Amino acid sequence: MEENRKTLRCAIYTRKSTEEGLDQDFNSLQAQRESAEAYIRSQQLSGWVALDDRYDDGGFSGATLERPAVKELLRAIEAGKIDCVLVYKVDRLTRSLLDFARLMSLFDGHGVSFVSVTQEFNTTTSLGRLTLNILFSFAQFEREIISERTRDKLSAARRKGKWIGGIPVLGYDVDPCGGRLVVNEQEALRVREIFTLCEKARTLAASFTEVNAGGHKTKEWISQGGRRHEGKAFTMQLLSALLTNVLYKGSISHKGTIYPGEQEAIVEPDLWEKVNRTLALNRSSQAGRKHLKQEALLAAVARCGQCGAELKPTFTTRHGRRHVYYVCVRRREGCRQRPVASQDLESSLREHLEKILGPHPSTVAIQQAVERVSYSSQTRTVQVALRDSTRFEYNLAVPNRRGAHATPAATTGRIPRISRLMALAIKMESLVREGKVSDYTSLAAIGHLSKPRVTQIMNLTNLAPEIQETLLFLPKTMLGPDPITERQMRPVAAAVDWERQRKLFSDVLRREQ
């Protein structure tokens, strides 16, 4: 009898997806709370007592757990202040099946019961848990139906030629009075100049060289949060995206179909078609075509500074991007010359030739002026001979960019990226737990990351402790790609059960052996 009368401290959680009606004298949150309080009173003989603390989330979606009242509730549970959590309906707590499973695991770990007032079940029995999961599956189904309706609405807007958001493109601004694109005349001139340059070029590589030689930059814009995005030099991928963007000819693309757009065209449709046809940028026009020979600024004039042989341009493709290098043709015969990135050698040469040929020399002007360029990877010395008998030399600076190898003999190795991400996730979690940062949104702003990226990183904290420890202390990578990647660890972190995580992680380790 004494056991039955033991006090059960009950916390009531309420939620409403929108702020509509919250200013009324009696709103949805109050109605949910009254129902829960009435249920607790019916269990008074069993020792149930409603706590005075309120856990109300007004105007928050149930799709994520990024809600202030939920966080307060979880902190109280971890502090041992709550024995039972009551909600009006299951979907008031969360609409995500994965989040729900994690919450139930947390509740069980702290000996906390869970009750839905309008859906009777008991989480201490297997039948009760089955009933709960079935009810919750319907809640998630409802959420997915809402998502599908939203996607259908956006698709309908696209088919009508409307711009439905995204990163602003060069040449257009977003109308502050409504979500449509208006022409930025100053940027539109730059877009037309880029298309004119590319019209005269024979390949995308040549177009890329001419565009960057002209000093053209991507769009400079300010996000709604006030963050400034500076314009940067075009990469091959960014230039290709600009040239194939149908917005510039007054159209909208949706799921492979082109529709007339509401925005004003910047480039004449004939010019747009000609550039895309000439450079074979469209995938459909590339099908069955033979790849063009790799072109480079210093082809036929670059020489190895160690053996005197030709430095031949070649390329590798990584993550969909093409990286061009100059390689000694005698490397298989024992020449110790290391490949040099064309990006480093060519850009440095352009800078030095500007003093002789003037600012922003074109590709043609450089090829007509240069007779020979010799480079030695051992000393990083570049020797240049021009056709007018001018000679000069300089040292090629050590590249300072992501993915570049600063020194030829990197014998110390590097810390695997997944180890650095694991350490970052633990640090970010501690910042939130200690109250130094209020939520993930603030973390994203501080780290200059998107909220989805922060969520991806923080998912690593869901890993079992021994897996986290293994990732933190992985041996350094001496050469080539890391043996364990973030992509491989995502399905492991998504598993709710730690035993399942350990099995998946063992499979990852086995594949890399």
C-alpha positions as CSV (number, residue, x, y, z in Angstrom):
1,M,0.0,0.0,0.0
2,E,2.9,2.4,0.8
3,E,4.4,1.7,-2.6
4,N,1.1,2.5,-4.3
5,R,0.9,5.8,-2.5
6,K,4.4,6.9,-3.4
7,T,4.3,10.4,-4.9
8,L,4.6,10.5,-8.7
9,R,5.8,13.9,-9.9
10,C,4.0,14.7,-13.2
11,A,5.1,17.3,-15.8
12,I,2.7,18.4,-18.4
13,Y,4.0,19.3,-21.9
14,T,1.8,21.3,-24.3
15,R,2.5,22.5,-27.9
16,K,0.8,24.4,-30.7
17,S,2.4,24.6,-34.2
18,T,1.4,28.2,-34.9
19,E,1.1,31.4,-32.8
20,E,-2.5,32.0,-34.0
21,G,-4.9,32.3,-31.1
22,L,-2.2,32.3,-28.4
23,D,-3.3,35.8,-27.3
24,Q,-6.8,34.6,-26.5
25,D,-8.0,34.3,-22.8
26,F,-8.4,30.5,-23.3
27,N,-6.1,29.0,-25.9
28,S,-5.1,25.5,-27.1
29,L,-2.2,25.3,-24.7
30,Q,-4.4,26.0,-21.7
31,A,-7.0,23.4,-23.0
32,Q,-4.3,20.8,-23.3
33,R,-3.0,21.5,-19.8
34,E,-6.5,21.4,-18.2
35,S,-7.1,17.9,-19.8
36,A,-3.8,16.7,-18.4
37,E,-4.5,18.1,-14.9
38,A,-7.9,16.4,-14.9
39,Y,-6.2,13.1,-15.7
40,I,-3.7,13.6,-12.9
41,R,-6.5,14.3,-10.4
42,S,-8.2,11.0,-11.4
43,Q,-4.9,9.3,-10.3
44,Q,-4.5,11.0,-7.0
45,L,-5.0,7.8,-5.0
46,S,-2.0,6.4,-6.8
47,G,0.1,9.4,-5.6
48,W,0.1,11.4,-8.9
49,V,0.9,15.1,-8.4
50,A,1.1,17.8,-11.0
51,L,4.2,20.0,-10.9
52,D,3.8,23.7,-11.0
53,D,6.5,24.2,-13.7
54,R,5.0,24.8,-17.1
55,Y,6.4,23.3,-20.3
56,D,4.6,25.1,-23.1
57,D,5.8,25.6,-26.7
58,G,3.6,28.0,-28.6
59,G,4.3,28.5,-32.3
60,F,6.8,25.6,-32.6
61,S,6.7,22.8,-35.1
62,G,6.9,19.2,-34.0
63,A,9.3,18.2,-36.8
64,T,12.4,18.8,-34.6
65,L,13.3,19.0,-30.9
66,E,14.7,22.5,-31.3
67,R,12.0,23.9,-28.9
68,P,12.7,25.8,-25.6
69,A,10.1,24.0,-23.5
70,V,11.3,20.6,-24.7
71,K,14.9,21.4,-23.7
72,E,13.7,22.6,-20.3
73,L,11.8,19.4,-19.9
74,L,14.8,17.2,-20.8
75,R,17.0,19.1,-18.4
76,A,14.5,18.6,-15.6
77,I,14.4,14.8,-16.4
78,E,18.2,14.5,-16.4
79,A,18.2,16.4,-13.0
80,G,15.8,13.8,-11.6
81,K,12.9,16.2,-10.9
82,I,10.3,14.4,-13.0
83,D,8.7,10.9,-12.7
84,C,6.1,11.1,-15.4
85,V,5.4,13.2,-18.6
86,L,1.9,13.8,-19.8
87,V,0.8,15.2,-23.2
88,Y,-2.7,15.6,-24.7
89,K,-1.7,13.6,-27.8
90,V,1.5,11.8,-28.8
91,D,2.1,14.2,-31.7
92,R,2.2,17.1,-29.3
93,L,5.6,15.8,-28.1
94,T,7.1,15.2,-31.5
95,R,6.2,14.2,-35.1
96,S,9.5,12.5,-35.9
97,L,9.6,8.8,-35.3
98,L,13.4,8.9,-34.9
99,D,13.2,11.7,-32.3
100,F,10.3,9.9,-30.5
101,A,12.4,6.7,-30.2
102,R,15.3,8.6,-28.7
103,L,13.0,10.4,-26.3
104,M,11.5,7.1,-25.1
105,S,15.1,5.7,-24.7
106,L,16.0,8.8,-22.6
107,F,12.8,8.5,-20.5
108,D,13.4,4.8,-19.8
109,G,17.0,5.5,-18.9
110,H,15.8,7.9,-16.2
111,G,12.9,5.9,-15.0
112,V,10.3,8.3,-16.4
113,S,6.9,7.2,-17.6
114,F,5.0,8.7,-20.5
115,V,1.3,9.1,-20.8
116,S,-1.0,10.5,-23.6
117,V,-4.3,11.7,-22.1
118,T,-6.5,10.9,-25.1
119,Q,-4.7,7.7,-26.2
120,E,-4.5,5.2,-23.3
121,F,-1.5,3.0,-23.2
122,N,1.2,2.0,-20.7
123,T,4.9,2.3,-21.8
124,T,6.0,-0.3,-19.3
125,T,4.4,-3.2,-21.3
126,S,5.4,-4.5,-24.7
127,L,1.7,-4.2,-25.9
128,G,1.7,-0.6,-24.8
129,R,4.9,0.2,-26.6
130,L,3.5,-1.4,-29.8
131,T,0.3,0.7,-29.5
132,L,2.4,3.8,-29.0
133,N,4.5,3.1,-32.1
134,I,1.4,2.5,-34.3
135,L,-0.1,5.7,-33.1
136,F,3.1,7.6,-33.8
137,S,3.5,6.1,-37.2
138,F,0.2,7.7,-38.2
139,A,1.4,11.1,-36.8
140,Q,4.5,10.8,-39.0
141,F,2.3,9.9,-41.9
142,E,0.3,13.0,-41.4
143,R,3.5,15.1,-41.4
144,E,4.7,13.5,-44.6
145,I,1.3,14.3,-46.2
146,I,1.7,17.9,-45.3
147,S,5.2,17.9,-46.8
148,E,3.9,16.4,-50.0
149,R,1.2,19.1,-50.2
150,T,3.9,21.8,-49.7
151,R,6.0,20.3,-52.5
152,D,3.0,20.1,-54.8
153,K,2.3,23.8,-54.2
154,L,5.9,24.8,-54.9
155,S,5.8,22.7,-58.1
156,A,2.6,24.5,-59.2
157,A,4.3,27.8,-58.6
158,R,7.3,26.7,-60.7
159,R,5.1,25.7,-63.6
160,K,3.6,29.2,-63.6
161,G,7.1,30.6,-64.0
162,K,7.4,31.9,-60.4
163,W,10.7,32.1,-58.5
164,I,10.3,30.3,-55.2
165,G,13.5,31.2,-53.5
166,G,17.1,30.1,-53.1
167,I,20.5,31.7,-53.4
168,P,20.4,34.9,-55.5
169,V,22.0,34.7,-58.9
170,L,24.3,37.2,-60.5
171,G,22.2,39.7,-62.5
172,Y,19.1,39.5,-60.4
173,D,17.9,40.8,-57.0
174,V,14.9,39.7,-55.0
175,D,12.1,42.3,-55.0
176,P,11.6,43.4,-51.4
177,C,7.9,43.9,-52.1
178,G,7.4,40.3,-53.2
179,G,9.2,37.1,-53.9
180,R,10.1,37.7,-57.5
181,L,13.3,38.5,-59.4
182,V,14.1,42.0,-60.7
183,V,17.1,42.8,-62.9
184,N,20.1,44.4,-61.3
185,E,21.3,46.4,-64.3
186,Q,24.9,46.7,-63.1
187,E,25.3,43.0,-62.6
188,A,23.3,42.2,-65.8
189,L,26.1,44.0,-67.8
190,R,28.6,41.6,-66.2
191,V,26.5,38.6,-67.2
192,R,26.2,39.7,-70.8
193,E,30.0,40.3,-70.9
194,I,30.6,36.8,-69.6
195,F,28.3,35.3,-72.2
196,T,30.0,37.3,-75.0
197,L,33.5,36.1,-73.8
198,C,32.3,32.5,-73.7
199,E,30.7,32.8,-77.2
200,K,34.1,33.4,-78.6
201,A,35.7,30.5,-76.7
202,R,35.9,27.0,-78.0
203,T,35.8,25.1,-74.7
204,L,34.6,25.6,-71.1
205,A,38.2,25.5,-70.0
206,A,39.1,28.4,-72.3
207,S,36.0,30.3,-71.2
208,F,37.0,29.8,-67.6
209,T,40.4,31.2,-68.2
210,E,39.0,34.3,-70.1
211,V,36.4,35.0,-67.5
212,N,38.9,34.9,-64.6
213,A,41.4,36.9,-66.6
214,G,38.8,39.6,-66.9
215,G,38.5,39.8,-63.1
216,H,34.8,38.8,-63.0
217,K,33.4,37.7,-59.6
218,T,30.3,35.9,-58.4
219,K,27.3,37.8,-56.8
220,E,27.8,39.7,-53.6
221,W,24.7,39.5,-51.4
222,I,23.4,39.8,-47.9
223,S,21.3,37.0,-46.3
224,Q,18.1,37.7,-44.3
225,G,20.1,37.1,-41.1
226,G,22.5,40.0,-42.1
227,R,25.4,37.8,-43.1
228,R,27.4,39.3,-46.0
229,H,28.5,36.9,-48.8
230,E,31.4,38.4,-50.7
231,G,31.9,37.9,-54.5
232,K,34.6,35.4,-55.3
233,A,36.5,34.2,-58.4
234,F,34.6,31.8,-60.6
235,T,35.4,28.1,-60.5
236,M,34.8,25.8,-63.4
237,Q,31.7,24.5,-61.7
238,L,30.3,28.0,-60.9
239,L,30.9,29.2,-64.4
240,S,29.1,26.1,-65.9
241,A,26.2,26.7,-63.5
242,L,25.9,30.3,-64.7
243,L,26.1,29.5,-68.4
244,T,23.5,26.7,-68.2
245,N,21.0,28.7,-66.0
246,V,17.8,29.2,-68.0
247,L,16.8,32.2,-65.7
248,Y,19.0,34.4,-67.9
249,K,16.9,33.7,-71.0
250,G,13.7,34.4,-69.2
251,S,12.7,30.8,-68.3
252,I,12.3,28.6,-65.3
253,S,13.4,25.0,-65.0
254,H,11.5,22.4,-62.9
255,K,12.3,18.7,-62.9
256,G,13.9,18.9,-66.3
257,T,11.1,20.8,-68.0
258,I,11.5,24.5,-69.1
259,Y,8.6,26.9,-68.4
260,P,8.3,30.6,-69.3
261,G,9.4,32.7,-66.3
262,E,8.0,35.9,-64.8
263,Q,11.5,37.5,-64.7
264,E,12.9,39.7,-67.5
265,A,15.5,38.0,-69.6
266,I,19.1,39.3,-69.3
267,V,20.6,37.4,-72.2
268,E,19.1,37.0,-75.7
269,P,17.8,33.4,-76.1
270,D,19.7,32.9,-79.3
271,L,23.0,33.9,-77.6
272,W,22.2,31.6,-74.6
273,E,21.5,28.6,-77.0
274,K,24.6,29.3,-79.0
275,V,26.9,29.4,-76.0
276,N,25.5,26.2,-74.6
277,R,25.6,24.5,-78.0
278,T,29.2,25.6,-78.7
279,L,30.5,24.6,-75.3
280,A,28.4,21.4,-75.1
281,L,27.4,22.2,-71.6
282,N,24.0,20.6,-71.6
283,R,24.2,16.9,-70.7
284,S,21.9,15.9,-73.5
285,S,24.2,17.5,-76.1
286,Q,27.2,15.8,-74.5
287,A,25.8,12.3,-74.8
288,G,27.9,10.2,-77.2
289,R,30.4,13.0,-77.8
290,K,34.1,12.5,-77.7
291,H,35.7,14.4,-74.8
292,L,37.8,17.4,-75.9
293,K,41.5,17.2,-75.4
294,Q,42.6,18.8,-72.0
295,E,43.7,22.3,-72.8
296,A,46.1,24.3,-70.6
297,L,47.7,27.8,-70.8
298,L,51.3,26.5,-70.9
299,A,50.8,23.4,-73.0
300,A,53.9,22.8,-75.2
301,V,56.0,25.5,-73.5
302,A,56.2,24.1,-69.9
303,R,59.4,22.2,-69.2
304,C,60.7,20.1,-66.2
305,G,63.3,22.0,-64.3
306,Q,65.0,18.7,-63.2
307,C,65.3,16.7,-66.5
308,G,64.4,19.3,-69.2
309,A,61.5,17.1,-70.5
310,E,58.0,18.4,-71.3
311,L,55.5,19.1,-68.5
312,K,52.3,17.7,-70.0
313,P,48.9,18.9,-68.7
314,T,46.7,16.2,-67.3
315,F,43.8,16.1,-64.9
316,T,42.0,14.2,-62.1
317,T,38.3,14.4,-61.1
318,R,37.4,14.7,-57.5
319,H,33.8,15.3,-56.2
320,G,32.7,16.2,-59.7
321,R,35.4,18.8,-60.2
322,R,38.3,18.7,-62.6
323,H,41.8,19.5,-61.3
324,V,44.5,20.1,-63.9
325,Y,48.2,19.4,-63.2
326,Y,51.5,19.6,-65.2
327,V,53.3,16.3,-65.0
328,C,56.8,15.4,-66.3
329,V,56.6,13.0,-69.2
330,R,59.7,11.1,-67.9
331,R,58.3,10.5,-64.4
332,R,58.1,6.7,-65.2
333,E,61.7,6.8,-66.2
334,G,62.8,7.9,-62.8
335,C,62.4,11.7,-62.9
336,R,61.7,12.9,-59.3
337,Q,59.7,16.0,-60.5
338,R,56.4,16.3,-58.6
339,P,53.2,17.4,-60.4
340,V,52.3,21.0,-60.0
341,A,48.7,22.3,-60.1
342,S,48.0,24.5,-63.1
343,Q,46.0,26.8,-60.8
344,D,49.2,27.6,-58.9
345,L,51.6,27.8,-61.8
346,E,49.4,29.7,-64.2
347,S,48.0,32.3,-61.8
348,S,51.5,33.1,-60.5
349,L,52.8,33.5,-64.0
350,R,49.9,35.8,-64.9
351,E,50.7,38.0,-61.9
352,H,54.3,38.4,-63.0
353,L,53.4,39.0,-66.7
354,E,51.0,41.8,-65.8
355,K,54.1,44.0,-65.2
356,I,55.2,43.4,-68.8
357,L,51.9,42.8,-70.7
358,G,49.6,45.1,-68.7
359,P,46.7,44.2,-66.4
360,H,44.6,41.1,-67.0
361,P,46.5,39.7,-70.1
362,S,44.4,37.4,-72.2
363,T,45.3,33.8,-72.9
364,V,46.2,34.5,-76.5
365,A,48.5,37.4,-75.4
366,I,50.3,35.2,-72.9
367,Q,50.8,32.3,-75.4
368,Q,52.1,34.7,-78.0
369,A,54.6,36.2,-75.5
370,V,55.9,33.1,-73.7
371,E,58.6,30.9,-75.3
372,R,59.4,28.6,-72.4
373,V,58.5,28.1,-68.7
374,S,60.7,25.8,-66.6
375,Y,59.6,24.6,-63.1
376,S,61.5,22.6,-60.5
377,S,59.4,21.0,-57.7
378,Q,62.6,20.5,-55.7
379,T,63.4,24.2,-55.3
380,R,59.9,25.6,-56.4
381,T,61.8,27.8,-58.9
382,V,60.0,29.1,-62.0
383,Q,62.2,30.3,-64.9
384,V,60.4,32.2,-67.8
385,A,61.8,33.0,-71.2
386,L,59.8,35.4,-73.5
387,R,60.0,35.6,-77.3
388,D,61.5,39.1,-77.1
389,S,64.5,37.6,-75.2
390,T,63.3,38.8,-71.8
391,R,64.2,36.4,-69.0
392,F,63.1,36.3,-65.3
393,E,62.6,33.8,-62.5
394,Y,60.7,33.6,-59.2
395,N,59.9,31.2,-56.5
396,L,56.4,29.6,-56.6
397,A,54.6,30.3,-53.3
398,V,53.5,27.4,-51.2
399,P,49.7,27.0,-51.9
400,N,47.4,27.9,-49.0
401,R,44.1,26.4,-49.8
402,R,42.0,23.4,-48.9
403,G,43.3,20.1,-50.4
404,A,46.7,21.5,-51.4
405,H,49.9,19.8,-50.2
406,A,52.1,22.4,-48.6
407,T,55.3,20.3,-48.7
408,P,56.6,17.4,-50.8
409,A,57.4,15.2,-47.8
410,A,54.3,15.2,-45.6
411,T,55.7,12.5,-43.3
412,T,53.9,13.6,-40.2
413,G,50.5,12.7,-41.5
414,R,47.2,14.5,-40.9
415,I,44.4,14.0,-38.4
416,P,41.4,12.3,-40.1
417,R,38.5,14.7,-40.9
418,I,36.0,12.5,-39.0
419,S,38.2,12.8,-35.8
420,R,38.1,16.6,-36.1
421,L,34.3,16.5,-36.7
422,M,33.8,14.3,-33.7
423,A,35.8,16.6,-31.5
424,L,33.8,19.6,-32.9
425,A,30.5,17.9,-32.2
426,I,31.5,17.2,-28.5
427,K,32.6,20.8,-28.1
428,M,29.3,22.1,-29.6
429,E,27.3,19.8,-27.4
430,S,29.1,21.1,-24.3
431,L,28.5,24.7,-25.3
432,V,24.8,24.1,-25.4
433,R,24.7,21.9,-22.3
434,E,26.6,24.5,-20.2
435,G,24.3,27.3,-21.5
436,K,27.1,29.2,-23.2
437,V,25.1,29.0,-26.4
438,S,21.3,28.9,-26.4
439,D,20.5,26.6,-29.2
440,Y,21.7,25.1,-32.5
441,T,20.6,28.2,-34.5
442,S,23.1,30.3,-32.4
443,L,25.8,27.6,-33.0
444,A,25.2,27.9,-36.7
445,A,25.5,31.7,-36.7
446,I,28.7,31.6,-34.6
447,G,30.4,28.9,-36.7
448,H,29.2,30.4,-40.0
449,L,27.4,27.1,-40.8
450,S,23.9,26.3,-42.1
451,K,21.5,24.8,-39.5
452,P,21.3,21.5,-41.5
453,R,25.1,21.2,-41.4
454,V,25.1,21.8,-37.6
455,T,22.5,19.0,-37.2
456,Q,24.7,16.7,-39.4
457,I,27.7,17.3,-37.1
458,M,25.7,17.1,-33.9
459,N,24.3,13.7,-35.0
460,L,27.8,12.2,-34.2
461,T,27.1,12.7,-30.5
462,N,24.4,10.0,-30.8
463,L,27.1,7.4,-31.3
464,A,27.9,5.0,-28.5
465,P,30.7,6.3,-26.2
466,E,33.3,3.7,-27.3
467,I,32.7,4.5,-31.0
468,Q,33.2,8.2,-30.2
469,E,36.4,7.4,-28.4
470,T,37.6,5.3,-31.4
471,L,36.9,8.1,-33.8
472,L,38.7,10.7,-31.7
473,F,41.9,8.6,-31.5
474,L,42.1,7.3,-35.1
475,P,45.7,7.1,-36.3
476,K,46.9,9.9,-38.6
477,T,46.4,9.5,-42.4
478,M,49.8,9.4,-44.0
479,L,48.7,9.2,-47.7
480,G,45.5,9.2,-49.7
481,P,41.9,9.5,-48.5
482,D,40.9,8.9,-44.9
483,P,40.0,5.3,-44.1
484,I,36.7,6.3,-42.3
485,T,34.6,9.2,-43.6
486,E,31.6,11.1,-42.3
487,R,29.4,9.7,-45.0
488,Q,30.1,6.1,-43.7
489,M,29.3,7.2,-40.1
490,R,25.9,8.8,-40.9
491,P,23.9,5.5,-41.0
492,V,25.8,4.3,-37.9
493,A,24.7,7.5,-35.9
494,A,21.2,7.2,-37.2
495,A,20.7,3.8,-35.5
496,V,18.9,4.2,-32.2
497,D,20.2,1.1,-30.5
498,W,23.9,1.1,-29.5
499,E,24.3,-2.6,-30.2
500,R,23.1,-2.0,-33.7
501,Q,25.6,0.9,-33.9
502,R,28.5,-1.3,-32.8
503,K,27.6,-3.9,-35.5
504,L,27.5,-1.3,-38.2
505,F,30.7,0.3,-37.0
506,S,32.4,-3.1,-37.1
507,D,31.3,-3.5,-40.7
508,V,32.8,-0.1,-41.5
509,L,36.2,-1.1,-39.9
510,R,36.2,-4.4,-41.7
511,R,35.7,-2.9,-45.1
512,E,38.6,-0.5,-44.6
513,Q,41.0,-3.3,-43.5
